Amino acid sequence: MLRLEQLCVDMAGVQVLRNISAAMPAGTTVAVVGRNGAGKTTLLRSIMGLVHVTSGQVCLDDAQLLAMPAHGRAGLGIGYAPEERIIFPTLTVLENLRLPCEVQGLKHTDIQHHLDAVLEVVPQLKAMLPRSGAALSGGQGKMVALGRALMVGTRLVLLDEPLQGLAPALAQQYVESIGRLRQWRADLCVVITESNARLLSNIPDQTWVLERGALTHEHHPTPI
């Protein structure tokens, strides 16, 4: 379970996150919805260790994440797909996918096992594997970023504005991949930020709203 306890983040004298407390159980998909500037990206970066947290706690089960560097958190099974994708242009898609596992020192057989599973969840990546990262469209780059996050995200996956700028057909494929995550790993917790909750269809188990850095509403949708 991911737990946030009274999480506060200040940047340049401005309070970006204000006393965020939340519990996100294993096996759930949580949407964090809010306008631009509400603090969604900062929230995910705080969990990943990419911004300084002013006060509060971030815990994954019994591990206190704030005591760990960002790469240590990835080693706990946390995958992160940032909004800006950050695909290495000089590497192939296959090399981009394998890289986080190689950095963690995983064995070749384990990396291949992860790759096989990711290609089942995101089958669109199969045809892209030999392509250069520089040859990808923006939407294709987002699919690769999703796959790369899943290569190491065995317990928690953070997806920042994944549908932003995607063509409708590609957005639908992305949502379908998110839906397949439960078949791949039933205990995985997925946190998705989005400006428009309707784009996620009925995928989330919970939808939370961030407004001006504060968690203002928690909604459990009724199954259709």
C-alpha positions as a Markdown table, in Angstrom:
| # | Residue | x | y | z |
|---|---|---|---|---|
| 1 | Met | 0.0 | 0.0 | 0.0 |
| 2 | Leu | 1.1 | 3.5 | -0.8 |
| 3 | Arg | 0.5 | 5.9 | 2.1 |
| 4 | Leu | 0.9 | 9.7 | 2.0 |
| 5 | Glu | 0.8 | 11.4 | 5.4 |
| 6 | Gln | 0.5 | 15.2 | 5.7 |
| 7 | Leu | 2.6 | 15.7 | 2.7 |
| 8 | Cys | 3.7 | 19.3 | 2.0 |
| 9 | Val | 5.9 | 20.6 | -0.8 |
| 10 | Asp | 7.0 | 24.2 | -1.1 |
| 11 | Met | 8.7 | 25.6 | -4.2 |
| 12 | Ala | 10.2 | 29.1 | -4.4 |
| 13 | Gly | 8.2 | 30.1 | -1.4 |
| 14 | Val | 4.9 | 28.8 | -2.8 |
| 15 | Gln | 3.1 | 25.9 | -1.1 |
| 16 | Val | 2.5 | 23.5 | -4.0 |
| 17 | Leu | 1.1 | 20.5 | -2.0 |
| 18 | Arg | -0.8 | 21.1 | 1.2 |
| 19 | Asn | -1.2 | 18.4 | 3.9 |
| 20 | Ile | -1.9 | 15.5 | 1.4 |
| 21 | Ser | -2.9 | 12.4 | 3.3 |
| 22 | Ala | -4.1 | 9.3 | 1.3 |
| 23 | Ala | -4.0 | 5.6 | 1.2 |
| 24 | Met | -3.7 | 3.8 | -2.1 |
| 25 | Pro | -4.0 | 0.0 | -1.6 |
| 26 | Ala | -2.3 | -2.6 | -3.7 |
| 27 | Gly | -4.4 | -3.9 | -6.5 |
| 28 | Thr | -6.1 | -0.6 | -7.2 |
| 29 | Thr | -6.0 | 1.9 | -10.0 |
| 30 | Val | -6.3 | 5.5 | -8.7 |
| 31 | Ala | -6.9 | 8.6 | -10.9 |
| 32 | Val | -5.7 | 11.9 | -9.5 |
| 33 | Val | -7.6 | 14.6 | -11.4 |
| 34 | Gly | -7.0 | 18.3 | -11.4 |
| 35 | Arg | -6.5 | 21.4 | -13.5 |
| 36 | Asn | -3.0 | 22.4 | -14.7 |
| 37 | Gly | -1.1 | 23.8 | -11.8 |
| 38 | Ala | -3.1 | 21.9 | -9.2 |
| 39 | Gly | 0.0 | 19.9 | -8.1 |
| 40 | Lys | -0.5 | 16.5 | -9.9 |
| 41 | Thr | 3.0 | 16.3 | -11.3 |
| 42 | Thr | 4.6 | 17.5 | -8.1 |
| 43 | Leu | 2.7 | 14.8 | -6.2 |
| 44 | Leu | 4.2 | 12.1 | -8.4 |
| 45 | Arg | 7.6 | 13.6 | -8.4 |
| 46 | Ser | 7.5 | 13.7 | -4.6 |
| 47 | Ile | 6.7 | 10.0 | -4.5 |
| 48 | Met | 9.6 | 9.3 | -6.9 |
| 49 | Gly | 12.0 | 11.5 | -5.0 |
| 50 | Leu | 12.5 | 14.1 | -7.7 |
| 51 | Val | 11.5 | 17.1 | -5.7 |
| 52 | His | 12.2 | 18.1 | -2.1 |
| 53 | Val | 9.4 | 17.4 | 0.3 |
| 54 | Thr | 9.0 | 20.0 | 3.0 |
| 55 | Ser | 7.2 | 17.8 | 5.5 |
| 56 | Gly | 5.2 | 14.6 | 5.8 |
| 57 | Gln | 5.8 | 11.0 | 5.0 |
| 58 | Val | 5.6 | 8.8 | 1.9 |
| 59 | Cys | 5.5 | 5.1 | 2.6 |
| 60 | Leu | 5.3 | 2.0 | 0.4 |
| 61 | Asp | 4.2 | -0.7 | 2.8 |
| 62 | Asp | 6.8 | -0.6 | 5.6 |
| 63 | Ala | 9.4 | 1.4 | 3.6 |
| 64 | Gln | 9.7 | 5.1 | 4.2 |
| 65 | Leu | 10.5 | 6.5 | 0.8 |
| 66 | Leu | 11.7 | 9.9 | 1.8 |
| 67 | Ala | 14.8 | 8.3 | 3.4 |
| 68 | Met | 15.7 | 6.8 | 0.0 |
| 69 | Pro | 17.2 | 8.3 | -3.2 |
| 70 | Ala | 15.1 | 8.2 | -6.4 |
| 71 | His | 17.0 | 5.2 | -7.8 |
| 72 | Gly | 16.5 | 3.3 | -4.5 |
| 73 | Arg | 12.8 | 3.8 | -4.9 |
| 74 | Ala | 12.9 | 2.3 | -8.4 |
| 75 | Gly | 14.6 | -0.7 | -6.8 |
| 76 | Leu | 11.6 | -1.2 | -4.6 |
| 77 | Gly | 9.5 | -1.9 | -7.7 |
| 78 | Ile | 8.2 | 1.7 | -8.5 |
| 79 | Gly | 7.9 | 2.6 | -12.2 |
| 80 | Tyr | 7.4 | 6.2 | -13.3 |
| 81 | Ala | 6.3 | 7.5 | -16.7 |
| 82 | Pro | 6.7 | 11.3 | -16.7 |
| 83 | Glu | 4.5 | 13.6 | -18.8 |
| 84 | Glu | 7.5 | 14.6 | -21.0 |
| 85 | Arg | 8.4 | 10.9 | -21.8 |
| 86 | Ile | 12.2 | 11.4 | -21.9 |
| 87 | Ile | 13.1 | 8.7 | -24.4 |
| 88 | Phe | 16.8 | 8.3 | -25.1 |
| 89 | Pro | 17.1 | 9.2 | -28.8 |
| 90 | Thr | 20.3 | 7.3 | -29.5 |
| 91 | Leu | 19.0 | 4.0 | -28.1 |
| 92 | Thr | 16.5 | 1.7 | -29.8 |
| 93 | Val | 13.1 | 1.2 | -28.2 |
| 94 | Leu | 14.3 | -2.2 | -27.0 |
| 95 | Glu | 17.3 | -0.6 | -25.4 |
| 96 | Asn | 15.1 | 2.1 | -23.8 |
| 97 | Leu | 12.9 | -0.6 | -22.3 |
| 98 | Arg | 15.8 | -2.7 | -21.0 |
| 99 | Leu | 17.8 | 0.2 | -19.5 |
| 100 | Pro | 16.2 | 0.6 | -16.1 |
| 101 | Cys | 16.5 | -3.1 | -15.4 |
| 102 | Glu | 20.1 | -3.1 | -16.5 |
| 103 | Val | 20.9 | -0.2 | -14.2 |
| 104 | Gln | 19.4 | -2.2 | -11.4 |
| 105 | Gly | 21.7 | -5.1 | -12.3 |
| 106 | Leu | 19.0 | -7.6 | -13.1 |
| 107 | Lys | 20.0 | -10.9 | -14.8 |
| 108 | His | 19.4 | -11.2 | -18.6 |
| 109 | Thr | 16.8 | -13.9 | -18.0 |
| 110 | Asp | 14.9 | -11.7 | -15.5 |
| 111 | Ile | 15.0 | -8.8 | -17.9 |
| 112 | Gln | 13.6 | -10.9 | -20.7 |
| 113 | His | 10.9 | -12.2 | -18.4 |
| 114 | His | 9.9 | -8.6 | -17.7 |
| 115 | Leu | 10.1 | -7.7 | -21.3 |
| 116 | Asp | 7.8 | -10.6 | -22.4 |
| 117 | Ala | 5.2 | -9.5 | -19.8 |
| 118 | Val | 5.3 | -5.8 | -20.9 |
| 119 | Leu | 4.9 | -6.8 | -24.5 |
| 120 | Glu | 1.7 | -8.7 | -23.5 |
| 121 | Val | 0.4 | -5.6 | -21.7 |
| 122 | Val | 1.5 | -3.1 | -24.5 |
| 123 | Pro | 1.5 | -5.2 | -27.7 |
| 124 | Gln | 2.0 | -2.1 | -29.8 |
| 125 | Leu | 5.6 | -2.0 | -28.7 |
| 126 | Lys | 6.6 | -5.2 | -30.5 |
| 127 | Ala | 6.8 | -3.5 | -33.9 |
| 128 | Met | 8.7 | -0.6 | -32.4 |
| 129 | Leu | 11.5 | -2.6 | -30.7 |
| 130 | Pro | 14.2 | -2.1 | -33.4 |
| 131 | Arg | 13.4 | 1.6 | -34.0 |
| 132 | Ser | 15.5 | 4.5 | -32.8 |
| 133 | Gly | 14.1 | 6.5 | -30.0 |
| 134 | Ala | 14.6 | 9.6 | -32.2 |
| 135 | Ala | 12.2 | 8.2 | -34.8 |
| 136 | Leu | 9.2 | 8.0 | -32.5 |
| 137 | Ser | 6.2 | 10.2 | -32.7 |
| 138 | Gly | 5.0 | 11.9 | -29.5 |
| 139 | Gly | 2.3 | 9.3 | -29.0 |
| 140 | Gln | 4.6 | 6.4 | -29.6 |
| 141 | Gly | 7.0 | 7.9 | -27.1 |
| 142 | Lys | 4.3 | 7.8 | -24.5 |
| 143 | Met | 3.6 | 4.1 | -25.2 |
| 144 | Val | 7.4 | 3.4 | -24.8 |
| 145 | Ala | 7.5 | 5.4 | -21.6 |
| 146 | Leu | 4.6 | 3.3 | -20.3 |
| 147 | Gly | 6.4 | 0.1 | -21.2 |
| 148 | Arg | 9.6 | 1.3 | -19.6 |
| 149 | Ala | 7.8 | 2.1 | -16.3 |
| 150 | Leu | 6.3 | -1.3 | -16.3 |
| 151 | Met | 9.7 | -2.9 | -16.7 |
| 152 | Val | 10.5 | -2.0 | -13.1 |
| 153 | Gly | 7.1 | -1.1 | -11.8 |
| 154 | Thr | 6.2 | -4.4 | -10.2 |
| 155 | Arg | 4.5 | -2.9 | -7.1 |
| 156 | Leu | 3.6 | 0.7 | -8.0 |
| 157 | Val | 3.3 | 2.5 | -11.3 |
| 158 | Leu | 3.0 | 6.3 | -11.6 |
| 159 | Leu | 1.7 | 7.7 | -14.9 |
| 160 | Asp | 1.8 | 11.5 | -15.3 |
| 161 | Glu | -0.8 | 12.9 | -17.8 |
| 162 | Pro | -0.4 | 9.8 | -20.1 |
| 163 | Leu | -3.2 | 10.7 | -22.4 |
| 164 | Gln | -2.2 | 14.4 | -22.9 |
| 165 | Gly | -1.8 | 15.1 | -26.6 |
| 166 | Leu | -2.6 | 11.5 | -27.8 |
| 167 | Ala | -4.7 | 11.0 | -30.9 |
| 168 | Pro | -8.0 | 9.3 | -30.0 |
| 169 | Ala | -7.0 | 5.9 | -31.4 |
| 170 | Leu | -3.7 | 5.8 | -29.6 |
| 171 | Ala | -5.4 | 7.1 | -26.4 |
| 172 | Gln | -7.8 | 4.2 | -26.6 |
| 173 | Gln | -4.9 | 1.7 | -27.0 |
| 174 | Tyr | -3.2 | 3.3 | -24.0 |
| 175 | Val | -6.4 | 2.9 | -21.8 |
| 176 | Glu | -6.7 | -0.7 | -23.0 |
| 177 | Ser | -3.1 | -1.4 | -21.9 |
| 178 | Ile | -3.9 | 0.1 | -18.4 |
| 179 | Gly | -6.9 | -2.2 | -18.3 |
| 180 | Arg | -4.7 | -5.2 | -19.0 |
| 181 | Leu | -2.4 | -4.4 | -16.0 |
| 182 | Arg | -4.6 | -6.3 | -13.6 |
| 183 | Gln | -4.4 | -9.4 | -15.6 |
| 184 | Trp | -0.6 | -9.1 | -15.6 |
| 185 | Arg | -0.2 | -8.3 | -11.9 |
| 186 | Ala | -3.3 | -8.3 | -9.6 |
| 187 | Asp | -1.5 | -6.6 | -6.7 |
| 188 | Leu | -0.1 | -3.7 | -8.7 |
| 189 | Cys | -1.1 | -0.2 | -7.6 |
| 190 | Val | -1.4 | 2.3 | -10.5 |
| 191 | Val | -1.6 | 6.1 | -9.9 |
| 192 | Ile | -2.6 | 8.1 | -13.0 |
| 193 | Thr | -2.8 | 11.9 | -13.1 |
| 194 | Glu | -5.2 | 13.4 | -15.7 |
| 195 | Ser | -6.9 | 16.7 | -16.3 |
| 196 | Asn | -10.0 | 15.1 | -17.7 |
| 197 | Ala | -11.3 | 12.0 | -15.8 |
| 198 | Arg | -13.6 | 11.0 | -18.6 |
| 199 | Leu | -10.6 | 10.1 | -20.8 |
| 200 | Leu | -9.9 | 7.2 | -18.4 |
| 201 | Ser | -13.4 | 5.7 | -18.9 |
| 202 | Asn | -14.2 | 3.3 | -16.1 |
| 203 | Ile | -10.6 | 2.2 | -15.5 |
| 204 | Pro | -10.0 | 3.8 | -12.1 |
| 205 | Asp | -11.2 | 2.2 | -8.9 |
| 206 | Gln | -10.9 | 5.6 | -7.2 |
| 207 | Thr | -10.9 | 9.1 | -8.5 |
| 208 | Trp | -9.3 | 11.8 | -6.3 |
| 209 | Val | -9.4 | 15.5 | -7.1 |
| 210 | Leu | -6.5 | 17.9 | -6.4 |
| 211 | Glu | -7.3 | 21.6 | -6.2 |
| 212 | Arg | -4.7 | 24.2 | -5.4 |
| 213 | Gly | -2.4 | 21.6 | -3.9 |
| 214 | Ala | -5.0 | 20.0 | -1.6 |
| 215 | Leu | -6.8 | 16.7 | -1.9 |
| 216 | Thr | -10.4 | 17.9 | -1.9 |
| 217 | His | -12.5 | 15.0 | -2.9 |
| 218 | Glu | -12.4 | 11.2 | -3.0 |
| 219 | His | -14.9 | 9.3 | -5.1 |
| 220 | His | -15.4 | 5.6 | -5.4 |
| 221 | Pro | -17.2 | 5.0 | -8.7 |
| 222 | Thr | -20.2 | 2.7 | -8.8 |
| 223 | Pro | -19.5 | -0.3 | -11.1 |
| 224 | Ile | -21.5 | -0.3 | -14.3 |
